[in-house]
Amino acid sequence: MHNDNLKELTLRGMVLGALITVLFTASNVYLGLKVGMTFASSIPAAVISMAVLKFFKDSSILENNMVQTQASSAGTLSSVIFVLPGLLMMGYWQDFPFWQTMLICAAGGTLGVLFTIPLRRAMVVNSDLPYPEGVAAAEILKAGNHEEGDSGVKDIAYGGIFAATVAFFTNGLRVVADGASAWVSSGKAMFQLPMGFSLALVGAGYLIGIVGGLAMLLGVILTWGVAVPYFTAHADVAADANMVDVAMTAWKTKVRFIGVGTIGIAAIWTLLILMKPMIEGMMHSFRMLKGNAGEAVERIDIDLSPKTMIYILIATVALIVISLYHFIAAAPISPELAVLLVVVCTFLAVFIGFFVAAASGYMAGLVGSSSSPISGIGIISVIVISLVLVTIGNSAGLFETADGQKFLTALTLFTASIVLTTATISNDNLQDLKTGLLVHATPWRQQVALIIGCFVGALVIAPVLEILYHAYGFSGALPRPDMDPSQALSAPQATIMTTISQGIFSNKLEWTYILSGVGLGAVLIVIDAFLKKISDKKIGLPVIAVGIGIYLPPSINMPVIIGAFLAWFITRHIANYAKRTGRKEVAVKAERFGTLFSAGLIVGESLMGVVLAFVIAASVTSGGSEAPLALNLENWEGMAEVLGLAIFLFGLFLFASRVLRAKRAK
């Protein structure tokens, strides 16, 4: 049964998809800037779509699939914030120009769709990659198509309301702490025992799972149990120096770059593994161009035609040229050099984008979109683009002035933003095509829906970034001198990518630590291969997750790790119960409840962050305070931490009880 007569790409579906896209783009931009992670929006989008379209008698599983395909671009396109805020951090931009930001997001996203179409057959249809989120979304669509009762919207609502309420007390009223940590010293060596209380991150950890969680835990242990104590023990510090500050400085200036090297080598290794499926997909695409693919073409096997793809590619490259020209034209350089830079950067954006599209799609298939190491790909693209522009800058004499150096650094970040949007959407397209394959959708219609989603998401990203920047500021980039730096959004990936590009252009990059990370990553890759071989691929060590554990702040890592352990505990408990009672459907229901409640936690906390940003922005523009809702209770720090821990533990209990109710469900 291939659902040939059902409605699929409809106007009402596109409107609903656009509304969900706006909602989830805002959530993801906030979450990404705060903690350096975004979540895949396919599954919650599928659930919301089913809840709304149930009011229309002629709605179908294929129409629901189109809505989630379009809306899922929101989760991934917003990853552009892993690079773009760097332009404000380095002082090149003072705000986010709407048209430039919109054009690079829309154009890069469209390239991501186009570049992964030739890979669909090799990496989705004829591949054993698990595509965890794609499969989960398909299961939810199938279940929603057959069930009248528990559609799962309640789980998203419960998780969302709970997380939003906690976020209001934490970031609005400021009576609950968002984390706590204890420091232990042994001589001059400093060890940190960190803890963050973010429920959104618990949800993200639940979706990542135990393998990724353990790898991140290893990264945290290597950082705060080995590397930071080693550097603080061997540091020359004044007798009256604050050792906590010394430890944090060692992490920011040394250890973090080890994480960068680890992530970079892992991403390059993944690219090498992917060469074969990439080439196979391209060969199939070229055969289609010649019109002799020699295969029966059913509805469920029709991609966008090669001719249409070429037209869209030409239009997309034109958009990239326009956005790059406007960016470069503002610099005081000769017209000839401006033209050369436009041509080179366009070529780099498209060429690197093509290769990272395959790598990203493969990683999404392997570990899911949420866990895919997009930032590692961003780092590699920043390094490659920087090295090319260094050569041009040297020959054109741009390094003779500080402004020339600053311009080249900014141009690197701008071009890398296009590459990153390509990588993120390719991540998402293959995941969606897997869902489509399982529910018998039409691939070309999904590809059209995703391109629409890219344009809708691109329209939302610039204004949301603008509001968040003026409400909270970013690390090292506060729009007003009297702002509270502790409330600034950390934007960890943008910080690192800015530091790397500045380091390459000023020739002051800490290559020693990056190369140490490359060495560590190589050792971990060997261990990962060994574990997979002896366990028949059941056990592995995702090297990128170890790198993330090293370079993300520990208060962010710990809730993610706890979420991963919570998933493992619940899954194991449910599996034992299902085995004992013979009720195999319980495991499927529990997985669905957990996925949806996780999505609710993420969406609730993130949307509250955006709402509070509006409140803060309104307060500041009318001459009010940076924290208009804060109660400012005296001597409350200790109590705030106790409350934060108590609410966090209650949140874990609530999470577990919501998922374990699968045992009671009929």
Stockholm file with secondary structure:
# STOCKHOLM 1.0

chainA/1-666         MHNDNLKELTLRGMVLGALITVLFTASNVYLGLKVGMTFASSIPAAVISMAVLKFFKDSSILENNMVQTQASSAGTLSSVIFVLPGLLMMGYWQDFPFWQTMLICAAGGTLGVLFTIPLRRAMVVNSDLPYPEGVAAAEILKAGNHEEGDSGVKDIAYGGIFAATVAFFTNGLRVVADGASAWVSSGKAMFQLPMGFSLALVGAGYLIGIVGGLAMLLGVILTWGVAVPYFTAHADVAADANMVDVAMTAWKTKVRFIGVGTIGIAAIWTLLILMKPMIEGMMHSFRMLKGNAGEAVERIDIDLSPKTMIYILIATVALIVISLYHFIAAAPISPELAVLLVVVCTFLAVFIGFFVAAASGYMAGLVGSSSSPISGIGIISVIVISLVLVTIGNSAGLFETADGQKFLTALTLFTASIVLTTATISNDNLQDLKTGLLVHATPWRQQVALIIGCFVGALVIAPVLEILYHAYGFSGALPRPDMDPSQALSAPQATIMTTISQGIFSNKLEWTYILSGVGLGAVLIVIDAFLKKISDKKIGLPVIAVGIGIYLPPSINMPVIIGAFLAWFITRHIANYAKRTGRKEVAVKAERFGTLFSAGLIVGESLMGVVLAFVIAASVTSGGSEAPLALNLENWEGMAEVLGLAIFLFGLFLFASRVLRAKRAK
#=GR chainA/1-666 SS CCCTTSCCSCHHHHHHHHHHHHHHHHHHHHHHHHHSCCCCCHHHHHHHHHHHHTTSTTCCHHHHHHHHHHHHHHHHHGGGGGTTTHHHHTTSCSSCCHHHHHHHHHHHHHHHHHHHGGGHIIIIITCCCCCHHHHHHHHHHHHHHHCSSCCSHHHHHHHHHHHHHHHIIIIISCCSCSEEEEEEEETTEEEEEEEECCHHHHHHHHHHCHHHHHHHHHHHHIIIIIIHHHHHHTCCCCTTCCHHHHHHHHIIIIIHHHHHHHHHHHHHHHHHHHHHHHHHHHHHHHHHHHTCCCSCCCGGGCCCCHHHHHHHHHHHHHHHHHHHHHHHHTSSCCHHHHHHHHHHHHHHHHHHHHHHHHHHHHHHHHHCTTTSCHHHHHHHHHHHHHHHHHHHHHHHTGGGSHHHHHHHHHHHHHHHHHHHHHHHHHHHHHHHHHHHHHHTCCHHHHHHHHHHHHHHHHHHHHHHHHHHHHHHCBTTBCSSTTCCGGGSBCCHHHHHHHHHHHHHHHTCCCHHHHHHHHHHHHHHHHHHHHHHHHTTTSSCCCHHHHHHHHHSCHHHHHHHHHHHHHHHHHHHHHHHHHHHHCCTHHHHHHHHHHHHHHHHHHHHHHHHHHHHHHHHHHHHHTTCCSSTTCCCCTTCHHHHHHHHHHHHHHHHHHHHHHHHGGGTCC
#=GC SS_cons         CCCTTSCCSCHHHHHHHHHHHHHHHHHHHHHHHHHSCCCCCHHHHHHHHHHHHTTSTTCCHHHHHHHHHHHHHHHHHGGGGGTTTHHHHTTSCSSCCHHHHHHHHHHHHHHHHHHHGGGHIIIIITCCCCCHHHHHHHHHHHHHHHCSSCCSHHHHHHHHHHHHHHHIIIIISCCSCSEEEEEEEETTEEEEEEEECCHHHHHHHHHHCHHHHHHHHHHHHIIIIIIHHHHHHTCCCCTTCCHHHHHHHHIIIIIHHHHHHHHHHHHHHHHHHHHHHHHHHHHHHHHHHHTCCCSCCCGGGCCCCHHHHHHHHHHHHHHHHHHHHHHHHTSSCCHHHHHHHHHHHHHHHHHHHHHHHHHHHHHHHHHCTTTSCHHHHHHHHHHHHHHHHHHHHHHHTGGGSHHHHHHHHHHHHHHHHHHHHHHHHHHHHHHHHHHHHHHTCCHHHHHHHHHHHHHHHHHHHHHHHHHHHHHHCBTTBCSSTTCCGGGSBCCHHHHHHHHHHHHHHHTCCCHHHHHHHHHHHHHHHHHHHHHHHHTTTSSCCCHHHHHHHHHSCHHHHHHHHHHHHHHHHHHHHHHHHHHHHCCTHHHHHHHHHHHHHHHHHHHHHHHHHHHHHHHHHHHHHTTCCSSTTCCCCTTCHHHHHHHHHHHHHHHHHHHHHHHHGGGTCC
//
